[in-house]
Amino acid sequence: MKQSISFKLNHQSVSVNVNGEESLLTVIREYLDKTGTKYGCGLGDCGACTVLIDNEPVRSCMILIEDVAGKEILTIEGLNSNGTLHPIQKSFIAHDALQCGFCTPGMIMNAYGLLIRNPDPTREYIINGMEENLCRCGSYNRIVEAIQTAAKEMNKK
């Protein structure tokens, strides 16, 4: 049975008529056409589907859409501001931390959540915080460097 679920997506109020058993990932990609968030393993293990719910990184493949009613969701599409890339997006480009690019949206969203929690992280904190986001290309060192650079840039503001 269809139900209406309302929440904020990338700073905009949305309402969708869905089956409550659908994942947030499915609704984001299929109903709302925001395809930056990727389907990876479907088990919450790889991190490709990471989005922020109320500023906390979560695996959207593991969250039922009915559980986000009234919450604020941020996807990779909502990270830029007026067409200007966010410092973390710029840093990933500058450090070539995105090789094939498939894991990049999830990496960036998890990193953004990490920097919200700790705006001045140590290298060890970044490594521990990013540990469960997988990159098949093995760009881990560049990813850590990109996050360190983004943290410095974000702290300037």
N, C-alpha and C positions, 0 to 999 in steps of 0.2 A: 504494500500500500504506500502510495506517495505521500510525502510530508514536506512541508516548507521549512527550510532551515535558513536562518538569517545570521550573518556574521560580517565582519569587515575583512576585505581582501585588498591588500596593498593600499590601505587608507580610504577605501571606498566601501560603502555599505552594499552588500549583495544579499539576494535571497534566491535560493534554488529549490525546485521541487524535485526531490530525489527519494530513493529508497534509503531508509536509515542505515542499512547494512553496507552501504558503499563506503569505500575509503576516501579520506580527504584527498589523497593523490588522484584518484579517479575523477572526483568532482572538479578538482583544479584543472586537470588536463582535458577531460572530456566534456564537461558541462560549461566551464568558464574559459576554455581555450587558452590557458596559460601553460604553455608546453616547455618552459624553461626547467621546471621541476621534472626530474627524470624518474622513470621506473627502472630500477636496477634488479635487485634480488626478490623484492616482494615480501621479504621476511624481516626487514628492519636491520639487516646486518651490514649493508654496504654504504649507506648514507647518501646515495644519489638523490633520494627523494626528500632530503632535509628542508624543512621550512621553519619559520618561527611562529609559535603560537604564544601570544602575549609575551613576546621577547625571549622565549625559551626555544632552543632548537629541538625539533622532534622529527621522527621519521613519519612522513605523511602516509606511507603505505600501511602503517599500523594503527592509524587513528580513524575511527568511524566518523563519518560526517556529522552524525547527530551529536557527537561529543564536542563539536566546535561551535555550537549555537551560542551567539552573543560574544564570541571571542574575536580577537584580532589576529589575522593570519598575514604573514609577510613572506612573499616568494621572491625569487631573484628578479622578477620583473618590477617589483615595487621598491627595490633598493636604490635605484638611481633617483635623482631629483631634477625635474624639469629637463630631462634628456641628458643630464650630466651624470657620468658614471660616479658611483660612490668611491671613496678612496681605496676601499678594499678591492673593488673591481679593477681599478687602475693599477693597483699594485700587483695583482695576479697577472695582468698583461705585461707590465714592466719586467717582472721576474720570470716570464715565460713559464708560469706555474699551471699551465692548462693543456699541455700537449694535445691529446685527442679531444678534450673538452667535455666528455660525457659526465665525469664526476664533478666538474667545476662548479655548477650551481649549488650542489649540496655542500661542497667544500666551503664555498664562499658564505653560504648561509650559516653553517656551523661555526665558521670563523667569526662571523659578525656577532653571533650569540655569545661566543667566547669573549669577544672584546667588549660587549655590553657588560658582562659579568666582571671582567678584569681589564680595564683600559691600558694597563701597563704590564703585560704578561712577560714572564721569563720564557726563554726558549723551551725549558722543560715543561712549563705550564702549557704552552702551545702544543707541544708534542703529545702530552697526555690528553689534552682537550680535543685533539684531532685524531686520536688513535683509532677511533671506530669508523672513520670515513676512509673508504678504500679507493686507491688510485691504481689502476692496472698498468699505467704507464710508468709508475715509480717516480713521480715528480715531487716526492715528499720534501726534500731539502729546499727546493724552490718554493713550495707551498709555505713552509715555515718562514722562510725569508720574506715572502710576500706579506704574511700576516704581521711579522715584526715591523716591516716598513709601513703597513697600513695603520698599525697602532700608533706609531710616531706621528703620522700625518693626521690621524683623527684627534690626537691629543693637542695638536696645534690650535684647533678650533675652540 
